[in-house]
Amino acid sequence: MKNIRKGELITQILSELAPDENGYRPNSVMLGNIIELLFCKIATDVGWGRDVALRDLCAFTFIVKKARRGHIPGIAGSCLEIPEQVVIKFKPGRRMRECMRRLTVSEAKRILKKKKKNHV
């Protein structure tokens, strides 16, 4: 199963959009700009400290991760301090959780194994 890129997402949305009563339907460039603006707006608002919630779909917020110690894998005794940092938190909404319930654990493991194999 391949990943969906923005261009493919635009094509899928356009195929599901019906023209309005005047027969108007946005073209792929317009729809691409709308999608790009939506995600840029989400990123900007979260970057300014605002929470963004898309009802039933997901919510974006930020949290401050505490400072912690880490190590470099494969190097014995390596230790480094990771400072506290602000990170984005994603919380799936009701509709997204319902869609995820369709995916069985065995199927998810098979997909992840295939992804890992393709990336190595």
Contacts in CASP RR format, 6 or more apart in sequence:
PFRMAT RR
TARGET T0000
AUTHOR 0000-0000-0000
METHOD contacts of the structure
MODEL  1
MKNIRKGELITQILSELAPDENGYRPNSVMLGNIIELLFCKIATDVGWGR
DVALRDLCAFTFIVKKARRGHIPGIAGSCLEIPEQVVIKFKPGRRMRECM
RRLTVSEAKRILKKKKKNHV
1 111 0 8 1.000
1 114 0 8 1.000
4 12 0 8 1.000
6 32 0 8 1.000
6 35 0 8 1.000
6 36 0 8 1.000
7 28 0 8 1.000
7 32 0 8 1.000
9 35 0 8 1.000
10 28 0 8 1.000
10 31 0 8 1.000
10 32 0 8 1.000
10 35 0 8 1.000
11 28 0 8 1.000
13 31 0 8 1.000
14 25 0 8 1.000
14 26 0 8 1.000
14 27 0 8 1.000
14 28 0 8 1.000
14 31 0 8 1.000
17 25 0 8 1.000
17 26 0 8 1.000
18 25 0 8 1.000
19 25 0 8 1.000
26 34 0 8 1.000
42 52 0 8 1.000
42 60 0 8 1.000
45 52 0 8 1.000
46 52 0 8 1.000
46 60 0 8 1.000
46 61 0 8 1.000
46 62 0 8 1.000
46 88 0 8 1.000
47 62 0 8 1.000
49 62 0 8 1.000
51 59 0 8 1.000
51 60 0 8 1.000
51 61 0 8 1.000
52 59 0 8 1.000
52 60 0 8 1.000
52 61 0 8 1.000
53 59 0 8 1.000
53 60 0 8 1.000
56 93 0 8 1.000
56 94 0 8 1.000
56 95 0 8 1.000
57 92 0 8 1.000
57 93 0 8 1.000
57 95 0 8 1.000
57 96 0 8 1.000
58 90 0 8 1.000
58 91 0 8 1.000
58 92 0 8 1.000
58 93 0 8 1.000
58 96 0 8 1.000
59 90 0 8 1.000
59 91 0 8 1.000
59 93 0 8 1.000
60 88 0 8 1.000
60 89 0 8 1.000
60 90 0 8 1.000
60 91 0 8 1.000
61 88 0 8 1.000
61 89 0 8 1.000
61 91 0 8 1.000
62 86 0 8 1.000
62 87 0 8 1.000
62 88 0 8 1.000
62 89 0 8 1.000
63 86 0 8 1.000
63 87 0 8 1.000
63 89 0 8 1.000
64 84 0 8 1.000
64 85 0 8 1.000
64 86 0 8 1.000
64 87 0 8 1.000
65 84 0 8 1.000
65 85 0 8 1.000
65 86 0 8 1.000
65 87 0 8 1.000
66 84 0 8 1.000
67 81 0 8 1.000
67 82 0 8 1.000
67 83 0 8 1.000
67 84 0 8 1.000
68 81 0 8 1.000
68 82 0 8 1.000
69 79 0 8 1.000
69 80 0 8 1.000
69 81 0 8 1.000
69 82 0 8 1.000
70 79 0 8 1.000
70 80 0 8 1.000
70 81 0 8 1.000
70 82 0 8 1.000
71 77 0 8 1.000
71 78 0 8 1.000
71 79 0 8 1.000
71 80 0 8 1.000
72 78 0 8 1.000
72 80 0 8 1.000
92 100 0 8 1.000
END
